[in-house]
Amino acid sequence: MNGSREATDRLAEFVESYRFDALPASVVARTKEVLYDGLGALLGATSPRFDIGDVLREFVQGMGGTPEAQVFGTSHRTNCALAALVNGTLSYYCDIESHHPGAIMHAIAIVGPAALAVGEKMESPGRDVLAAIVVGIDVACRVSSALNPPALYARGFHPSCVAGTFGAMAAAGRLYGLRGRALRRAFGLAGTQASGLLAWVDDPSEHARPFNMGLASGHGVTAARLTFHGFGGPAAIFGGKYPLGRAFTGAWEETPLFDRLGEHFKVMELYFKRYACCAFIHPGLDGLLDILHADGVPPEEIDRIVLRFPRSGYKVIDNNPLRSHCAQYVLALAAYRGSVQFHDILHDQREKDPRLQALSARVTVLGDADLDATYPDLYRSIVEVTTAGGAVYARDVTYPKGAPENPLGWAELDDKFAVLTRDVLSRERHTGIADAVNALDHLERITALTRLLASEGEERRGRLEP
C-alpha cells in the first residue's frame, strides 16, 4: 500500500505544533529517564576499554568543523551534523540503551544526539529539547511501524536507521524552528538520506552496527539544517510518484502513523535494557537467570538449553556470527557470569573458558509459530533448561525487566548509569548529570547539561570553550 500525500502534511503539523505544555507529566518524567539511560550508554562507550572512542576522536579531529556542538566524552566540538553522527554511533555501541519492540527502534540513540546537538547550537531551553525528543521518538517509531519493520528486516534494512532518520529530523527541525513547507521539505530530505543495512552482522568489530544510528542522527540533522538555509526537497515523501513505503518495503500502512497521534506517546512504550546484547534475547535471559537463581540450578548441571522465539524473528539470534546477536553465546555467558557486559561481547570468552564453549554448543534456538501472534510488538520467549539428571525447568517470559509492564525505577537506572560510566566519570560528575537531566524542563539553556557531557579530564585542564 502506498502512502498518501496528506500523510506528510499531517505528521509535519504534529511536529511543528505540539506544545511542551500539553505533554502529560508522566511523559516528561519518562523522557528524562530515557535520556538519562541513553547518556549512560553513550558515555560508557567512551571507556578506554573500548577502541571505538579513540577511532571517533581521531575522525572528528581530522574532520574539524565549526565548534557548535559537543562530541560527548571528549574535548572536541564540531558542527551539529557531525556531532550527532558521532554521538549517535556511541549511543548504540554498547547495545544497552532503551528500545521500542514493535517498531524495532532504538530511538533515543538517534533522536537524543540530534536534539542535544541542535539544541546546543540554538541555545535552546531544556523544555524545548525535551519536547523535541518526545516528538522525534514518536516520529521514528511511527514511521518504522508504517513501513512494517519485519518487512524491512526481510529486505536487509535496519529499521532504526531507515525510520530513525525521520525522528532525528523531526527533533532537529523543531529546534531550528522549521514550519510549513520548509518542514515538509525537510521530511523529504530525510527520506532521500534514509539508509542502513543489516550487513553489519558480518563486522566483528561492532563498529558498523552502531554506525547505523549515527547515520540516522547525522542525516536527520543535515536534512533540517539544509532546509533551514533554504535548500529544496520533495514535499510529500510519504506519497507522490515514488513514495517511501514502495521504495523500502511495499508494505506501507498509515494506521500506525496516526493512531492516537498527540494523545499517546511512544516514549511510554520503550523498554529499558539490563543486558548489553540484542533485545530479542532479553526475555530468554530473564527466564534463564530466574531458573538458575530461583530453582537453584547451577550452570555446571545444565545439559541443554532450548530457547523458543517467534518464528518471524528467530534467525536474527540463532548462531549469528555477531556475538551480541548470538543467543547461543549470550545465554551461555549469562549462565556462568550472571550478567552480560559489553566487554564480554567484544571479546569471546569461550576462548578462555571451555565451559562456555561447551554450553554454547548445547543451546538450541527454535522458531515458534505460536509466538508470532504478538511479534514484533512483544518478544515473548520460552526458555527450557534440562539438567544432566533429566529435570526440566521452563519459563515463559513476555515482559522482561525494564518493560513498562515490569519497570525499572530511577534508582535502578542510576545504578546502571554508575556501572556503565564507572571508569569515565567521577561520582561528582555523575550526580551533576543526573541533577541536570532531572531539572531539564527548568534549564534556561541546554548547555547546562551538554557541558557536563564533555571529557571530564579535559575540562579539568581548562580546554573547554567558555
N, C-alpha and C positions, 0 to 999 in steps of 0.2 A: 504494500500500500504506500503510495507516495504522499508526501506532506503537502499541506496547503500553504498558499502564500500568506494567509492570515495568521498562520501559526507563529511566524517570526514577529509579526506585529504584536500579538498577544503576549508572547514571552518577553519581548523588549519593553512593553508597557509595564509589566510587573517589575522588571529590573530597575527601571528608572523612577518608578513612582512609589514603591513600597517604602513606608517611613519607619525609622527606628522606633519611634514612639508607639507604633502599632504592634511591635513584637511582644508576645507574652513574656513575662518574667522567667518562665521555665525555659523558654527558647534562649534567652540571653544567658542564663546560667549554664545551660548545656553547651552553648557555643564557647563559653570561656573554658569549660572542661576539655572540650575537643581541641581547642587551640593550645592549651597548656600541655596536653598529652602529645600533640603533634610537635611542639617545640622540644619536648624531651627527646623524642625520637630523632629529630634533626640534629640537636646538639650532641647527642650520643654518637652520631655518625662521624663527628669531627674528632673523636678519640684517637690518640696516637696508635691505638691497637689496630686501626684500620687504615688501609692505604688510600682510600678514595679522597680523604681530606687533603692530603698533600698534592694529589693529582689535580684536584679542582682549584686549590690555591695557586698552583703554577699556571693553570689555564687562565684564571682571572687576571693574575699579574701580567701575563703576556698579552691578554686582550685589551687591558686598560679600560677606558670608558669614563664618561662623566661621573664623578663621585656623588650620586644622588640617592643611593640605597645601600644598606649594609649587607655584605656577604657574611652570614651568621657563623660564629665560631672562628672568625678571622679578623684581621685588622683592615681588610680591604673593603673599599666601597667602589661601586661601579654603577652603570646605568640600570634602570629598573628591569628591563627585559633580561639582561644577563644575570642580575641578582636573583630574579625569580627562577631562571633556569637552574642556577647552581643550588639555591636553597631548596627548590623542589626536588632536585636529584638527591640531596642529602636527606630530605624528609622521608623518603621511601626506602632509603638504603637498608636500614635495619629491619624493615618489614614488620614494624611493631606499632605503627600508628593506626588510628581508627579506620573503619571501612564501612561501606553500605553493602550488605549481602545481595539484595535483589538487583541493584544496579551494578554489582561487582565493581565498586567505585571507591578508590582511595582519595576522597575529595579533599580532605584537609591538607594533604601533601602537595596538592596543586593550587587550591584556592588560597590557603593561608599565605604561602610565599608571595603570590601575586598581590594580594591585598596589602600585605605589610610593605612590600617594595614601593608600590604606587602611593600608599598612604604616607610613607616616609617622604617621598618626593613632594607630594602635595601638602605636606604638613597637616594632615587630616586629624581631626579629633578621634579619640578611641571609639566613640559611639558610631561614627561613620564607617570605621574599619570593621567593627562588629557586624553592622548591618550588611556591609559588602560581603563578608564571609558567609553569613546566613543565606543571602540571595545567591551567591556563587555556588555554594554547596547544593542548593535547590536545583539550580540550572544544570549543573553537572550530572546529578543523579537522574533528573527527569529526562534529559536528552539521552542518556545511556539506556534508560528503560524504554524510551520510544524507539530506539534503534534495535532493541532486543539483544541484550548482552550475550546470551548463549550463541546467537547467530553471528555476532562479532567474533567470538572465540572460534567458532567453526571455520571462519574465513582467515584466521590467523591475526586478527586485530586485537589490541589491548583496549578494552572499554574505557578504562580510566584515562588513557591518553587521548583517545578519539573524542569522547564526550567531555572529558575534563577541560579541554581547551576552551569550551564554551563557558564553563564555570569560572575559569580564570579571567576570561574576557569580561564576563558579567561583573565580577568584583572590581576589576581594574576600570571598566567603563563607568561604573557608578562613581568611583573616586576621581576619575578625570572629568566628571560632570557631563558625560555624553548623554544626549537626549534625541528623541525624534529620529529623523532619517540617519543622523550620524551613528546612533547606537545600532540601528538596523544594518548599516554597512559594516559596523564592527563585528556583528554576528556573522556576516558574510565572509569577512576576512579571517575570522576564527575557523570557519568551515573550510576555507581553502588551505589552511595550515594544519587541519586536524590529521593526525597520523598515529603511529605507534603499533609496531608489530610484536607478536609473541616470539619472534626469533631469539629473544634474549634467553630462552631456555637452553640455548647452546653456548652460553657465555658463562663459564665457571667463575669469572672474576666478580660476578654480581654487580657489575657496573652498568651494563646495558639495561637491566631491569629497571633500576630507579631513574635512569636517564629518560625513560618514557614520561615520568611525572614531571621531570624538569622541562622537557619539551612542551608539555601541555601548559605548564605555568608560564614559561617564557613566550610561547606563541600567543597565549591569551593576552598577555601584556602588550606584545607587539601589535596585535590587531587593534587594541584600544588606543595605543599611542599613535599609530599611523592615522587612525580616524580622527583623533584629537587634533592632528596637524592638517586635516582636510583631505586625506587620501580617500579615494573612492573604493567601492566594493559592491558585491551583489547584495541587494536589499531584501531578498526573500530566500535565504539559504535553505529553509525547510520546504520550499515549494519551487515553482518555476520549472524550466525545461530539464534541468539536471539537479534534482533535489538531493539533499544529504542522505536520506534513507535509501534511495535507489543506489547511490554510489557505494555505500558501505555494506548493507545487508539485504536490501529489497524487502525488508520486513517492518517498515516504519509504522508505528501505531501512536496516534496523537493522544489517546485517552490518558496514559500516564503522564503526559507532558503538562496537562492542565487539571488533573484530578485534585480538587481542594487546594488549588494554587493560591497562595496568600493566606490560607487558613491552617494548613498542616505543613510543617517544615521538616524537610528530610534530615536535618541535623539531629532531630529527635530519634531517628531510626538508626543512627550509626552505632556500630559495635566497637567497643574498646578491645584491644588485644593484649593478652598476657604473655604470648609466646612469639619469638622472632622467627616466624615462618608463615607460609601461605595460610590464609584464613580458612580455607577448605578443611584443614587438618585440625582446627581448634576444637570442635565438638568431640572428635575422637580422642584428642589429647585429654580433655577434661574427663571423659569416660574412663580412659586407661588409668590415669593417675588416681581417680576415685577408687577403682578396683584395687590398685596396689596399696592404697592407704586405708580405705575403709574395710576392705576384706582381708587385709594383711597378706597379700600375695607378694613375696619377694621376687625381683626380676630373675634371679637365678632359677626359679622354679617354673618360669614360663616356657611352655613347649611351643606354642604358636599364638599369633595374634591375627584376627581377621577383622578388617575394617570395611564396613558396608557404607557406601556413599552413593548419592544419586547417580544413576547411570549416565545422565547427560553431562556430568562433570568429572567423573572419577578418573578419567585418563590424565587429567592435569596433575594428579598427585600420585599416580601409580608408576613407581620406578622412574620418575622424572630424573634425568641426569643432573638437574639443579637441586642441590640438597635441600634448599628452603622449600621446595615443592615436592619433595620425595617423602611420602608417608612412611615408607619402609625405614628410612634413615631417622626421620624425626621421631617416630614412635619408639624406636629402639633407644635413641638418645635420651628421650624423656624418661623411659623406664629406668635407666641407670643413673641419670643425673637429676631427675626430679623437676627439670625445667628445660627450656630451650632458649639458649642465648645465641646472639648472632655470631659471636666469635666461633662457636661450635658449628655454625652453618658454613662459615668461610673455610674452616679447617676440619677436614674429615677426621673425626675422632675414631672411626673404625680402623684407621691405620695404626693407632696407638693402643686401642683396646679391642682385642679379639672377641670379647663378649658382645660388643656392639655389632661387629661384623656377623657373628653367628646369629644373633637375634634378628637383625635386619633381614637375613635370608629366610627367616621364618614368619615374616609379616606378609599377609596377602591383602590386597585391596580389591574389592568386588563392586561392580556397578549394580545397584539395586533399583529396578524399575519402580518398585513401590515407593521409594523415597523421592522419585521425580515429581510427585504430586505437589510438593511445596517448594521445589527448586526453581529458580535461584533465590526466591525470597528468603528461604531458610536452608541452612546447610545441615539438615538433620542427618545424624550418623549413628550407626550401631557398631559398637566395638565388642568383640568377643575374645576372651583370654582363656586358653586351655592350658592347664598345668601339666607337668610331667606325670603327675599322678592321675590325670584324667578328669579333674574337676574343671567345670566350665563356669566362667563369670561373664556377665554381659551388662552393658549399659546402653541405653537408647537416649541420646542427647540431642535436643533440638535447640536449646538456648545455652550456649557456653557462657561462662562467667565473663561479664563485660557487655552482654546483650542488654538492651533496655529492659527486658523481662527478668534479667538476672544481673543487676547493675554493679558496677564498681563505684564506690564512693570517692569523694575528693581525697580523703586520707590515703586510700589505696592508690589513687592516681599519683599522689605526691610521693609515695614510697617508690612507685615505678619510675617517676622522673628522677629521683635521687639515685637509683641504681644505674639508670642509663647515663647519667651525667657525672658520675662519681669521680671520673678522672679528668674532667674538663671544667668543672665549676666548683668554686668554694661554696660552703654552706650559706655564707652571706649572700653571694650572688644568686644562688638557688632561691633563697627566700625573697630576694628582691624581684625576681622574675615572677614568682607566684603571686606576690602582692600586686605587681603591675597588671597581670592578667586579671586578677580578681577585681581590680579597680578600673578596668579598661573603659567602661562606659563613662567614667568620670575624668579621664585623662584629656587635657586640653590638646595635646599632640601625641601622636602615636610614637614619636621619637623617645618618649619617656620609657617605652618598652624596648624599642629596637636598639637603643644604646646598650642595654643590658645583654643583648644577644651577640655583641661583638666578642672577640677573643679577650678573655679576662686578663691574661698575662700582658697582651699588647696594650690594653687600656691602662694598666698599671704603670707601663713605661711611658705613658703620655703620648702614644702615637695616634690616638683617635682625633678626628677633627672636632673642634668645639661645636 
